[in-house]
Amino acid sequence: MGVWRQIAEYLYIKKKDPNREDTTWIKYMHGINRISILLFLFAIIVMMVRLAKSC
């Protein structure tokens, strides 16, 4: 599976593959990955705003 497809699934942009096995631990891992991606995007936005204010 491609990286971009996996990110799209984490952010609910693309539907999950119905044939893929889904266990509790995988759900936890995907939830943590989803949180980390969103925090990363938030940090990038904050850094861009701070950079724009200083210029």
PDBQT receptor file of N, H, CA, C and O in Angstrom, charges set to zero:
ATOM      1  N   MET A   1       0.856  -1.178   0.000  1.00  0.00    +0.000 N 
ATOM      2  CA  MET A   1       0.000   0.000   0.000  1.00  0.00    +0.000 C 
ATOM      3  C   MET A   1       0.896   1.234   0.000  1.00  0.00    +0.000 C 
ATOM      4  O   MET A   1       1.915   1.264   0.691  1.00  0.00    +0.000 OA
ATOM      5  N   GLY A   2       0.527   2.232  -0.758  1.00  0.00    +0.000 N 
ATOM      6  H   GLY A   2      -0.300   2.207  -1.319  1.00  0.00    +0.000 HD
ATOM      7  CA  GLY A   2       1.319   3.438  -0.854  1.00  0.00    +0.000 C 
ATOM      8  C   GLY A   2       1.186   4.336   0.372  1.00  0.00    +0.000 C 
ATOM      9  O   GLY A   2       0.204   4.283   1.112  1.00  0.00    +0.000 OA
ATOM     10  N   VAL A   3       2.198   5.146   0.552  1.00  0.00    +0.000 N 
ATOM     11  H   VAL A   3       2.996   5.189  -0.049  1.00  0.00    +0.000 HD
ATOM     12  CA  VAL A   3       2.230   6.052   1.698  1.00  0.00    +0.000 C 
ATOM     13  C   VAL A   3       1.091   7.065   1.619  1.00  0.00    +0.000 C 
ATOM     14  O   VAL A   3       0.423   7.332   2.618  1.00  0.00    +0.000 OA
ATOM     15  N   TRP A   4       0.871   7.626   0.439  1.00  0.00    +0.000 N 
ATOM     16  H   TRP A   4       1.414   7.409  -0.373  1.00  0.00    +0.000 HD
ATOM     17  CA  TRP A   4      -0.171   8.663   0.301  1.00  0.00    +0.000 C 
ATOM     18  C   TRP A   4      -1.564   8.073   0.527  1.00  0.00    +0.000 C 
ATOM     19  O   TRP A   4      -2.437   8.733   1.090  1.00  0.00    +0.000 OA
ATOM     20  N   ARG A   5      -1.767   6.837   0.090  1.00  0.00    +0.000 N 
ATOM     21  H   ARG A   5      -1.057   6.301  -0.368  1.00  0.00    +0.000 HD
ATOM     22  CA  ARG A   5      -3.065   6.185   0.311  1.00  0.00    +0.000 C 
ATOM     23  C   ARG A   5      -3.296   5.965   1.801  1.00  0.00    +0.000 C 
ATOM     24  O   ARG A   5      -4.406   6.161   2.298  1.00  0.00    +0.000 OA
ATOM     25  N   GLN A   6      -2.241   5.553   2.519  1.00  0.00    +0.000 N 
ATOM     26  H   GLN A   6      -1.339   5.394   2.116  1.00  0.00    +0.000 HD
ATOM     27  CA  GLN A   6      -2.359   5.316   3.957  1.00  0.00    +0.000 C 
ATOM     28  C   GLN A   6      -2.664   6.621   4.694  1.00  0.00    +0.000 C 
ATOM     29  O   GLN A   6      -3.501   6.638   5.596  1.00  0.00    +0.000 OA
ATOM     30  N   ILE A   7      -1.996   7.706   4.321  1.00  0.00    +0.000 N 
ATOM     31  H   ILE A   7      -1.316   7.692   3.588  1.00  0.00    +0.000 HD
ATOM     32  CA  ILE A   7      -2.262   9.006   4.947  1.00  0.00    +0.000 C 
ATOM     33  C   ILE A   7      -3.695   9.441   4.653  1.00  0.00    +0.000 C 
ATOM     34  O   ILE A   7      -4.376   9.966   5.534  1.00  0.00    +0.000 OA
ATOM     35  N   ALA A   8      -4.153   9.229   3.431  1.00  0.00    +0.000 N 
ATOM     36  H   ALA A   8      -3.600   8.803   2.715  1.00  0.00    +0.000 HD
ATOM     37  CA  ALA A   8      -5.527   9.583   3.076  1.00  0.00    +0.000 C 
ATOM     38  C   ALA A   8      -6.530   8.792   3.912  1.00  0.00    +0.000 C 
ATOM     39  O   ALA A   8      -7.571   9.325   4.296  1.00  0.00    +0.000 OA
ATOM     40  N   GLU A   9      -6.226   7.523   4.199  1.00  0.00    +0.000 N 
ATOM     41  H   GLU A   9      -5.380   7.090   3.887  1.00  0.00    +0.000 HD
ATOM     42  CA  GLU A   9      -7.112   6.724   5.045  1.00  0.00    +0.000 C 
ATOM     43  C   GLU A   9      -7.091   7.223   6.486  1.00  0.00    +0.000 C 
ATOM     44  O   GLU A   9      -8.131   7.246   7.144  1.00  0.00    +0.000 OA
ATOM     45  N   TYR A  10      -5.909   7.627   6.988  1.00  0.00    +0.000 N 
ATOM     46  H   TYR A  10      -5.064   7.608   6.453  1.00  0.00    +0.000 HD
ATOM     47  CA  TYR A  10      -5.809   8.145   8.354  1.00  0.00    +0.000 C 
ATOM     48  C   TYR A  10      -6.652   9.400   8.529  1.00  0.00    +0.000 C 
ATOM     49  O   TYR A  10      -7.282   9.593   9.569  1.00  0.00    +0.000 OA
ATOM     50  N   LEU A  11      -6.662  10.253   7.507  1.00  0.00    +0.000 N 
ATOM     51  H   LEU A  11      -6.150  10.096   6.662  1.00  0.00    +0.000 HD
ATOM     52  CA  LEU A  11      -7.379  11.523   7.592  1.00  0.00    +0.000 C 
ATOM     53  C   LEU A  11      -8.808  11.422   7.069  1.00  0.00    +0.000 C 
ATOM     54  O   LEU A  11      -9.464  12.441   6.851  1.00  0.00    +0.000 OA
ATOM     55  N   TYR A  12      -9.288  10.210   6.869  1.00  0.00    +0.000 N 
ATOM     56  H   TYR A  12      -8.755   9.382   7.046  1.00  0.00    +0.000 HD
ATOM     57  CA  TYR A  12     -10.654   9.933   6.405  1.00  0.00    +0.000 C 
ATOM     58  C   TYR A  12     -10.955  10.548   5.044  1.00  0.00    +0.000 C 
ATOM     59  O   TYR A  12     -12.109  10.865   4.757  1.00  0.00    +0.000 OA
ATOM     60  N   ILE A  13      -9.938  10.723   4.201  1.00  0.00    +0.000 N 
ATOM     61  H   ILE A  13      -9.001  10.466   4.435  1.00  0.00    +0.000 HD
ATOM     62  CA  ILE A  13     -10.153  11.242   2.854  1.00  0.00    +0.000 C 
ATOM     63  C   ILE A  13     -10.534  10.094   1.918  1.00  0.00    +0.000 C 
ATOM     64  O   ILE A  13     -11.324  10.273   0.991  1.00  0.00    +0.000 OA
ATOM     65  N   LYS A  14      -9.972   8.935   2.169  1.00  0.00    +0.000 N 
ATOM     66  H   LYS A  14      -9.330   8.790   2.922  1.00  0.00    +0.000 HD
ATOM     67  CA  LYS A  14     -10.204   7.764   1.331  1.00  0.00    +0.000 C 
ATOM     68  C   LYS A  14     -10.750   6.629   2.199  1.00  0.00    +0.000 C 
ATOM     69  O   LYS A  14     -10.360   6.482   3.357  1.00  0.00    +0.000 OA
ATOM     70  N   LYS A  15     -11.658   5.827   1.629  1.00  0.00    +0.000 N 
ATOM     71  H   LYS A  15     -11.975   5.946   0.688  1.00  0.00    +0.000 HD
ATOM     72  CA  LYS A  15     -12.224   4.703   2.374  1.00  0.00    +0.000 C 
ATOM     73  C   LYS A  15     -11.182   3.605   2.569  1.00  0.00    +0.000 C 
ATOM     74  O   LYS A  15     -10.287   3.426   1.744  1.00  0.00    +0.000 OA
ATOM     75  N   LYS A  16     -11.317   2.872   3.679  1.00  0.00    +0.000 N 
ATOM     76  H   LYS A  16     -12.044   3.018   4.349  1.00  0.00    +0.000 HD
ATOM     77  CA  LYS A  16     -10.411   1.763   3.960  1.00  0.00    +0.000 C 
ATOM     78  C   LYS A  16     -10.705   0.579   3.052  1.00  0.00    +0.000 C 
ATOM     79  O   LYS A  16     -11.818   0.421   2.549  1.00  0.00    +0.000 OA
ATOM     80  N   ASP A  17      -9.685  -0.250   2.854  1.00  0.00    +0.000 N 
ATOM     81  H   ASP A  17      -8.782  -0.122   3.263  1.00  0.00    +0.000 HD
ATOM     82  CA  ASP A  17      -9.830  -1.481   2.078  1.00  0.00    +0.000 C 
ATOM     83  C   ASP A  17     -10.659  -2.466   2.895  1.00  0.00    +0.000 C 
ATOM     84  O   ASP A  17     -10.230  -2.848   3.984  1.00  0.00    +0.000 OA
ATOM     85  N   PRO A  18     -11.825  -2.892   2.417  1.00  0.00    +0.000 N 
ATOM     86  CA  PRO A  18     -12.686  -3.784   3.202  1.00  0.00    +0.000 C 
ATOM     87  C   PRO A  18     -12.095  -5.180   3.392  1.00  0.00    +0.000 C 
ATOM     88  O   PRO A  18     -12.507  -5.890   4.309  1.00  0.00    +0.000 OA
ATOM     89  N   ASN A  19     -11.147  -5.592   2.559  1.00  0.00    +0.000 N 
ATOM     90  H   ASN A  19     -10.811  -5.014   1.814  1.00  0.00    +0.000 HD
ATOM     91  CA  ASN A  19     -10.563  -6.931   2.653  1.00  0.00    +0.000 C 
ATOM     92  C   ASN A  19      -9.397  -7.001   3.634  1.00  0.00    +0.000 C 
ATOM     93  O   ASN A  19      -8.895  -8.087   3.921  1.00  0.00    +0.000 OA
ATOM     94  N   ARG A  20      -8.964  -5.856   4.148  1.00  0.00    +0.000 N 
ATOM     95  H   ARG A  20      -9.372  -4.974   3.915  1.00  0.00    +0.000 HD
ATOM     96  CA  ARG A  20      -7.810  -5.833   5.047  1.00  0.00    +0.000 C 
ATOM     97  C   ARG A  20      -8.218  -6.239   6.457  1.00  0.00    +0.000 C 
ATOM     98  O   ARG A  20      -9.286  -5.863   6.939  1.00  0.00    +0.000 OA
ATOM     99  N   GLU A  21      -7.353  -7.014   7.112  1.00  0.00    +0.000 N 
ATOM    100  H   GLU A  21      -6.486  -7.320   6.720  1.00  0.00    +0.000 HD
ATOM    101  CA  GLU A  21      -7.607  -7.440   8.487  1.00  0.00    +0.000 C 
ATOM    102  C   GLU A  21      -7.487  -6.231   9.414  1.00  0.00    +0.000 C 
ATOM    103  O   GLU A  21      -6.580  -5.414   9.258  1.00  0.00    +0.000 OA
ATOM    104  N   ASP A  22      -8.397  -6.118  10.373  1.00  0.00    +0.000 N 
ATOM    105  H   ASP A  22      -9.135  -6.781  10.499  1.00  0.00    +0.000 HD
ATOM    106  CA  ASP A  22      -8.408  -4.975  11.281  1.00  0.00    +0.000 C 
ATOM    107  C   ASP A  22      -8.533  -5.477  12.711  1.00  0.00    +0.000 C 
ATOM    108  O   ASP A  22      -9.609  -5.901  13.131  1.00  0.00    +0.000 OA
ATOM    109  N   THR A  23      -7.439  -5.429  13.457  1.00  0.00    +0.000 N 
ATOM    110  H   THR A  23      -6.565  -5.084  13.115  1.00  0.00    +0.000 HD
ATOM    111  CA  THR A  23      -7.451  -5.864  14.846  1.00  0.00    +0.000 C 
ATOM    112  C   THR A  23      -7.459  -4.646  15.761  1.00  0.00    +0.000 C 
ATOM    113  O   THR A  23      -7.309  -3.514  15.304  1.00  0.00    +0.000 OA
ATOM    114  N   THR A  24      -7.634  -4.886  17.042  1.00  0.00    +0.000 N 
ATOM    115  H   THR A  24      -7.756  -5.806  17.414  1.00  0.00    +0.000 HD
ATOM    116  CA  THR A  24      -7.673  -3.791  18.012  1.00  0.00    +0.000 C 
ATOM    117  C   THR A  24      -6.351  -3.035  18.031  1.00  0.00    +0.000 C 
ATOM    118  O   THR A  24      -6.343  -1.806  18.087  1.00  0.00    +0.000 OA
ATOM    119  N   TRP A  25      -5.235  -3.756  17.987  1.00  0.00    +0.000 N 
ATOM    120  H   TRP A  25      -5.242  -4.755  17.942  1.00  0.00    +0.000 HD
ATOM    121  CA  TRP A  25      -3.926  -3.100  18.053  1.00  0.00    +0.000 C 
ATOM    122  C   TRP A  25      -3.665  -2.249  16.822  1.00  0.00    +0.000 C 
ATOM    123  O   TRP A  25      -3.043  -1.191  16.919  1.00  0.00    +0.000 OA
ATOM    124  N   ILE A  26      -4.132  -2.699  15.673  1.00  0.00    +0.000 N 
ATOM    125  H   ILE A  26      -4.637  -3.558  15.595  1.00  0.00    +0.000 HD
ATOM    126  CA  ILE A  26      -3.977  -1.904  14.454  1.00  0.00    +0.000 C 
ATOM    127  C   ILE A  26      -4.813  -0.637  14.560  1.00  0.00    +0.000 C 
ATOM    128  O   ILE A  26      -4.375   0.426  14.121  1.00  0.00    +0.000 OA
ATOM    129  N   LYS A  27      -6.007  -0.732  15.133  1.00  0.00    +0.000 N 
ATOM    130  H   LYS A  27      -6.362  -1.596  15.490  1.00  0.00    +0.000 HD
ATOM    131  CA  LYS A  27      -6.844   0.458  15.326  1.00  0.00    +0.000 C 
ATOM    132  C   LYS A  27      -6.147   1.468  16.231  1.00  0.00    +0.000 C 
ATOM    133  O   LYS A  27      -6.176   2.669  15.964  1.00  0.00    +0.000 OA
ATOM    134  N   TYR A  28      -5.515   0.975  17.316  1.00  0.00    +0.000 N 
ATOM    135  H   TYR A  28      -5.492  -0.001  17.533  1.00  0.00    +0.000 HD
ATOM    136  CA  TYR A  28      -4.778   1.870  18.211  1.00  0.00    +0.000 C 
ATOM    137  C   TYR A  28      -3.619   2.544  17.479  1.00  0.00    +0.000 C 
ATOM    138  O   TYR A  28      -3.399   3.748  17.615  1.00  0.00    +0.000 OA
ATOM    139  N   MET A  29      -2.884   1.752  16.702  1.00  0.00    +0.000 N 
ATOM    140  H   MET A  29      -3.062   0.775  16.591  1.00  0.00    +0.000 HD
ATOM    141  CA  MET A  29      -1.739   2.286  15.967  1.00  0.00    +0.000 C 
ATOM    142  C   MET A  29      -2.194   3.350  14.969  1.00  0.00    +0.000 C 
ATOM    143  O   MET A  29      -1.562   4.400  14.858  1.00  0.00    +0.000 OA
ATOM    144  N   HIS A  30      -3.272   3.093  14.250  1.00  0.00    +0.000 N 
ATOM    145  H   HIS A  30      -3.785   2.239  14.340  1.00  0.00    +0.000 HD
ATOM    146  CA  HIS A  30      -3.774   4.065  13.288  1.00  0.00    +0.000 C 
ATOM    147  C   HIS A  30      -4.261   5.331  13.989  1.00  0.00    +0.000 C 
ATOM    148  O   HIS A  30      -4.087   6.435  13.475  1.00  0.00    +0.000 OA
ATOM    149  N   GLY A  31      -4.864   5.171  15.152  1.00  0.00    +0.000 N 
ATOM    150  H   GLY A  31      -5.005   4.273  15.570  1.00  0.00    +0.000 HD
ATOM    151  CA  GLY A  31      -5.300   6.349  15.914  1.00  0.00    +0.000 C 
ATOM    152  C   GLY A  31      -4.128   7.212  16.338  1.00  0.00    +0.000 C 
ATOM    153  O   GLY A  31      -4.192   8.437  16.231  1.00  0.00    +0.000 OA
ATOM    154  N   ILE A  32      -3.056   6.592  16.818  1.00  0.00    +0.000 N 
ATOM    155  H   ILE A  32      -3.004   5.597  16.905  1.00  0.00    +0.000 HD
ATOM    156  CA  ILE A  32      -1.862   7.344  17.212  1.00  0.00    +0.000 C 
ATOM    157  C   ILE A  32      -1.222   8.008  15.997  1.00  0.00    +0.000 C 
ATOM    158  O   ILE A  32      -0.781   9.154  16.081  1.00  0.00    +0.000 OA
ATOM    159  N   ASN A  33      -1.168   7.307  14.880  1.00  0.00    +0.000 N 
ATOM    160  H   ASN A  33      -1.526   6.376  14.812  1.00  0.00    +0.000 HD
ATOM    161  CA  ASN A  33      -0.615   7.899  13.658  1.00  0.00    +0.000 C 
ATOM    162  C   ASN A  33      -1.450   9.082  13.198  1.00  0.00    +0.000 C 
ATOM    163  O   ASN A  33      -0.905  10.090  12.748  1.00  0.00    +0.000 OA
ATOM    164  N   ARG A  34      -2.768   8.969  13.307  1.00  0.00    +0.000 N 
ATOM    165  H   ARG A  34      -3.211   8.151  13.672  1.00  0.00    +0.000 HD
ATOM    166  CA  ARG A  34      -3.662  10.053  12.911  1.00  0.00    +0.000 C 
ATOM    167  C   ARG A  34      -3.402  11.294  13.765  1.00  0.00    +0.000 C 
ATOM    168  O   ARG A  34      -3.339  12.410  13.249  1.00  0.00    +0.000 OA
ATOM    169  N   ILE A  35      -3.253  11.092  15.072  1.00  0.00    +0.000 N 
ATOM    170  H   ILE A  35      -3.304  10.186  15.492  1.00  0.00    +0.000 HD
ATOM    171  CA  ILE A  35      -2.979  12.207  15.979  1.00  0.00    +0.000 C 
ATOM    172  C   ILE A  35      -1.637  12.842  15.653  1.00  0.00    +0.000 C 
ATOM    173  O   ILE A  35      -1.527  14.068  15.638  1.00  0.00    +0.000 OA
ATOM    174  N   SER A  36      -0.616  12.037  15.391  1.00  0.00    +0.000 N 
ATOM    175  H   SER A  36      -0.706  11.042  15.403  1.00  0.00    +0.000 HD
ATOM    176  CA  SER A  36       0.706  12.594  15.109  1.00  0.00    +0.000 C 
ATOM    177  C   SER A  36       0.723  13.373  13.800  1.00  0.00    +0.000 C 
ATOM    178  O   SER A  36       1.387  14.406  13.718  1.00  0.00    +0.000 OA
ATOM    179  N   ILE A  37       0.018  12.912  12.783  1.00  0.00    +0.000 N 
ATOM    180  H   ILE A  37      -0.522  12.073  12.850  1.00  0.00    +0.000 HD
ATOM    181  CA  ILE A  37      -0.056  13.642  11.515  1.00  0.00    +0.000 C 
ATOM    182  C   ILE A  37      -0.750  14.983  11.721  1.00  0.00    +0.000 C 
ATOM    183  O   ILE A  37      -0.287  16.005  11.214  1.00  0.00    +0.000 OA
ATOM    184  N   LEU A  38      -1.853  14.987  12.458  1.00  0.00    +0.000 N 
ATOM    185  H   LEU A  38      -2.229  14.157  12.869  1.00  0.00    +0.000 HD
ATOM    186  CA  LEU A  38      -2.574  16.240  12.694  1.00  0.00    +0.000 C 
ATOM    187  C   LEU A  38      -1.747  17.222  13.514  1.00  0.00    +0.000 C 
ATOM    188  O   LEU A  38      -1.768  18.421  13.236  1.00  0.00    +0.000 OA
ATOM    189  N   LEU A  39      -1.018  16.738  14.522  1.00  0.00    +0.000 N 
ATOM    190  H   LEU A  39      -1.001  15.764  14.748  1.00  0.00    +0.000 HD
ATOM    191  CA  LEU A  39      -0.148  17.618  15.306  1.00  0.00    +0.000 C 
ATOM    192  C   LEU A  39       0.987  18.173  14.454  1.00  0.00    +0.000 C 
ATOM    193  O   LEU A  39       1.358  19.338  14.600  1.00  0.00    +0.000 OA
ATOM    194  N   PHE A  40       1.534  17.363  13.578  1.00  0.00    +0.000 N 
ATOM    195  H   PHE A  40       1.232  16.417  13.459  1.00  0.00    +0.000 HD
ATOM    196  CA  PHE A  40       2.581  17.829  12.685  1.00  0.00    +0.000 C 
ATOM    197  C   PHE A  40       2.066  18.937  11.778  1.00  0.00    +0.000 C 
ATOM    198  O   PHE A  40       2.724  19.965  11.620  1.00  0.00    +0.000 OA
ATOM    199  N   LEU A  41       0.893  18.739  11.179  1.00  0.00    +0.000 N 
ATOM    200  H   LEU A  41       0.358  17.904  11.307  1.00  0.00    +0.000 HD
ATOM    201  CA  LEU A  41       0.318  19.765  10.309  1.00  0.00    +0.000 C 
ATOM    202  C   LEU A  41       0.022  21.048  11.083  1.00  0.00    +0.000 C 
ATOM    203  O   LEU A  41       0.236  22.145  10.568  1.00  0.00    +0.000 OA
ATOM    204  N   PHE A  42      -0.468  20.918  12.313  1.00  0.00    +0.000 N 
ATOM    205  H   PHE A  42      -0.642  20.027  12.731  1.00  0.00    +0.000 HD
ATOM    206  CA  PHE A  42      -0.731  22.078  13.154  1.00  0.00    +0.000 C 
ATOM    207  C   PHE A  42       0.567  22.832  13.445  1.00  0.00    +0.000 C 
ATOM    208  O   PHE A  42       0.594  24.061  13.393  1.00  0.00    +0.000 OA
ATOM    209  N   ALA A  43       1.643  22.101  13.752  1.00  0.00    +0.000 N 
ATOM    210  H   ALA A  43       1.620  21.102  13.795  1.00  0.00    +0.000 HD
ATOM    211  CA  ALA A  43       2.935  22.732  14.044  1.00  0.00    +0.000 C 
ATOM    212  C   ALA A  43       3.479  23.458  12.813  1.00  0.00    +0.000 C 
ATOM    213  O   ALA A  43       4.048  24.543  12.939  1.00  0.00    +0.000 OA
ATOM    214  N   ILE A  44       3.315  22.882  11.644  1.00  0.00    +0.000 N 
ATOM    215  H   ILE A  44       2.853  22.000  11.541  1.00  0.00    +0.000 HD
ATOM    216  CA  ILE A  44       3.768  23.541  10.410  1.00  0.00    +0.000 C 
ATOM    217  C   ILE A  44       3.002  24.845  10.201  1.00  0.00    +0.000 C 
ATOM    218  O   ILE A  44       3.593  25.860   9.834  1.00  0.00    +0.000 OA
ATOM    219  N   ILE A  45       1.687  24.822  10.433  1.00  0.00    +0.000 N 
ATOM    220  H   ILE A  45       1.207  23.997  10.731  1.00  0.00    +0.000 HD
ATOM    221  CA  ILE A  45       0.881  26.029  10.273  1.00  0.00    +0.000 C 
ATOM    222  C   ILE A  45       1.310  27.102  11.268  1.00  0.00    +0.000 C 
ATOM    223  O   ILE A  45       1.420  28.272  10.902  1.00  0.00    +0.000 OA
ATOM    224  N   VAL A  46       1.554  26.720  12.526  1.00  0.00    +0.000 N 
ATOM    225  H   VAL A  46       1.465  25.770  12.823  1.00  0.00    +0.000 HD
ATOM    226  CA  VAL A  46       1.998  27.678  13.546  1.00  0.00    +0.000 C 
ATOM    227  C   VAL A  46       3.338  28.283  13.146  1.00  0.00    +0.000 C 
ATOM    228  O   VAL A  46       3.536  29.490  13.283  1.00  0.00    +0.000 OA
ATOM    229  N   MET A  47       4.257  27.460  12.655  1.00  0.00    +0.000 N 
ATOM    230  H   MET A  47       4.095  26.480  12.544  1.00  0.00    +0.000 HD
ATOM    231  CA  MET A  47       5.567  27.969  12.245  1.00  0.00    +0.000 C 
ATOM    232  C   MET A  47       5.439  28.945  11.068  1.00  0.00    +0.000 C 
ATOM    233  O   MET A  47       6.143  29.954  11.018  1.00  0.00    +0.000 OA
ATOM    234  N   MET A  48       4.547  28.644  10.130  1.00  0.00    +0.000 N 
ATOM    235  H   MET A  48       3.976  27.824  10.171  1.00  0.00    +0.000 HD
ATOM    236  CA  MET A  48       4.348  29.542   8.995  1.00  0.00    +0.000 C 
ATOM    237  C   MET A  48       3.768  30.873   9.438  1.00  0.00    +0.000 C 
ATOM    238  O   MET A  48       4.164  31.920   8.926  1.00  0.00    +0.000 OA
ATOM    239  N   VAL A  49       2.831  30.849  10.385  1.00  0.00    +0.000 N 
ATOM    240  H   VAL A  49       2.510  29.998  10.800  1.00  0.00    +0.000 HD
ATOM    241  CA  VAL A  49       2.224  32.083  10.882  1.00  0.00    +0.000 C 
ATOM    242  C   VAL A  49       3.273  32.915  11.604  1.00  0.00    +0.000 C 
ATOM    243  O   VAL A  49       3.339  34.127  11.402  1.00  0.00    +0.000 OA
ATOM    244  N   ARG A  50       4.095  32.291  12.441  1.00  0.00    +0.000 N 
ATOM    245  H   ARG A  50       4.041  31.306  12.606  1.00  0.00    +0.000 HD
ATOM    246  CA  ARG A  50       5.150  33.014  13.157  1.00  0.00    +0.000 C 
ATOM    247  C   ARG A  50       6.168  33.603  12.184  1.00  0.00    +0.000 C 
ATOM    248  O   ARG A  50       6.638  34.723  12.383  1.00  0.00    +0.000 OA
ATOM    249  N   LEU A  51       6.507  32.864  11.145  1.00  0.00    +0.000 N 
ATOM    250  H   LEU A  51       6.124  31.955  10.983  1.00  0.00    +0.000 HD
ATOM    251  CA  LEU A  51       7.444  33.364  10.145  1.00  0.00    +0.000 C 
ATOM    252  C   LEU A  51       6.849  34.554   9.400  1.00  0.00    +0.000 C 
ATOM    253  O   LEU A  51       7.555  35.518   9.103  1.00  0.00    +0.000 OA
ATOM    254  N   ALA A  52       5.556  34.493   9.096  1.00  0.00    +0.000 N 
ATOM    255  H   ALA A  52       4.982  33.710   9.337  1.00  0.00    +0.000 HD
ATOM    256  CA  ALA A  52       4.894  35.589   8.386  1.00  0.00    +0.000 C 
ATOM    257  C   ALA A  52       4.814  36.832   9.261  1.00  0.00    +0.000 C 
ATOM    258  O   ALA A  52       4.921  37.945   8.747  1.00  0.00    +0.000 OA
ATOM    259  N   LYS A  53       4.629  36.674  10.567  1.00  0.00    +0.000 N 
ATOM    260  H   LYS A  53       4.542  35.769  10.984  1.00  0.00    +0.000 HD
ATOM    261  CA  LYS A  53       4.563  37.819  11.468  1.00  0.00    +0.000 C 
ATOM    262  C   LYS A  53       5.916  38.499  11.626  1.00  0.00    +0.000 C 
ATOM    263  O   LYS A  53       5.979  39.717  11.796  1.00  0.00    +0.000 OA
ATOM    264  N   SER A  54       7.002  37.728  11.573  1.00  0.00    +0.000 N 
ATOM    265  H   SER A  54       6.951  36.738  11.435  1.00  0.00    +0.000 HD
ATOM    266  CA  SER A  54       8.318  38.303  11.795  1.00  0.00    +0.000 C 
ATOM    267  C   SER A  54       8.850  39.027  10.560  1.00  0.00    +0.000 C 
ATOM    268  O   SER A  54       9.783  39.822  10.670  1.00  0.00    +0.000 OA
ATOM    269  N   CYS A  55       8.278  38.768   9.398  1.00  0.00    +0.000 N 
ATOM    270  H   CYS A  55       7.520  38.122   9.308  1.00  0.00    +0.000 HD
ATOM    271  CA  CYS A  55       8.762  39.417   8.167  1.00  0.00    +0.000 C 
ATOM    272  C   CYS A  55       8.150  40.769   7.933  1.00  0.00    +0.000 C 
ATOM    273  O   CYS A  55       8.464  41.425   6.940  1.00  0.00    +0.000 OA
TER     274      CYS A  55
